[in-house]
Amino acid sequence: MSSPIQIAIADDSETDVHILRKIIAQNTAYAIKLVCRSGLELNDKFEFIQKNIDLVIVDWHMPLLNGCDTAALLVHKGYKGKILCVTYGFQRNYSSKLKEVGAHGFSSKNEQSLLKAMQAVLEGDFFYDNEENHQWERISKETDLSRKDMDETFSVLNKLEVKIIKALSKGYNSTEIGYILGLSKNTIEKYKSEIYKKTGAKNDKQLLSVSFIKGIIRSEDYFQ
């Protein structure tokens, strides 16, 4: 039996690290060897990474040293493994920026995209999910909320409703959100219905798209 592929994660969000661990653990061919809370910490451990890590997964929106800059520094130091940047949402320039610095791909933090990206970069391909990018852009454009309306709409959300939106962005379902917040699944569903009414969103995808644009969803967010 071949040894598992050794993976390092750099992400400043405890919640996101938990999600990434959960996704990666589905494939026994992968083993998480190292978790860092910043790009600076990751680069401080370069010698260990060079000797032991096959794939580095870095969050795009880390403070001080973002994912792209972290990847660039690793490449500059001579890292021989693969580097995959991850975040929520897409931007048109992500792909070109990563190619410029020598990284090997970009993925959103959802299960399907991440596992597909990991396999692709380990096989030597540059990964960028154009289909998911186009879907993200379409959902963003289809929202009928203007930026002014969004300001007014999101100002009426209470703290619990914002936490539910953030939990949805992490991939949690209503049962899991209820467990985290100490509420029943039915109560969470009632809150979601109220959130839809307040924001004008028709489904989770539209709600998350607008929340990302508004800045409610950020990769550094976690439950306090």
Steps between C-alpha positions, in 0.01 A plus 500: 500500500638840400548773760224764520553835334620743767309827520559833675223756556542872564176671603434757772142381561450215747161426346641480150781268614233274650312498168815427300594217735153351463516510119855368469436217749257345251794375295736266684769575242545839669649576843516846658850536642509869589252782575614863521297808587676736259717516190784629714484197730492271198811656350678485836467122475631484144771240566244260648261566214766445235592162650157371597212669317366407155216753482456837672148641524493872580210734565491797262387762752740460791621819673858628467594245233212393278477170315649624175794666676551191716515284187743741334733487801493120512584481130776759541655287775499202265204295623470187283146392589161625384319813623122547491330825604147488638229747606130577460381650174698577187675791333605514136864577579559214745611259228750735333648614833561143616660401171730800525630400844535131414209356700308205361134590533205661670189347654204614701461340841214275405543124504456421131729774371772445761534124450502545122764772528725294728497207262568721197798688644656182635476354150688801365215711362426864578150508650246780474130410493367728224153345525468582869644847436237568232225371730622730779501801267154415365349471847661830601363681194153352534441643844250785479640682803683824425795592724288763674221251556753251630624750760145555623408131481798358686483765770178339628655155551564414863819333629348151503383533139849608395648197678260273312608652168866447589429140599325441168809631321711238680283221361303421815139384463214606728549208739872578541435872541243421767753290687760778486258769615306285750174515303277245329504435126145638470603822675790546258265443206267770636792741533608422142149578374514834680844572353365432151215743561734772627758467222276408207716196428321204344740225608826432686717559193357847438520584871867400520585684180352826629655446844843458342460820298382684811799378701305299757679182392878514537745214532630625835155480659430243770255458783599680814 
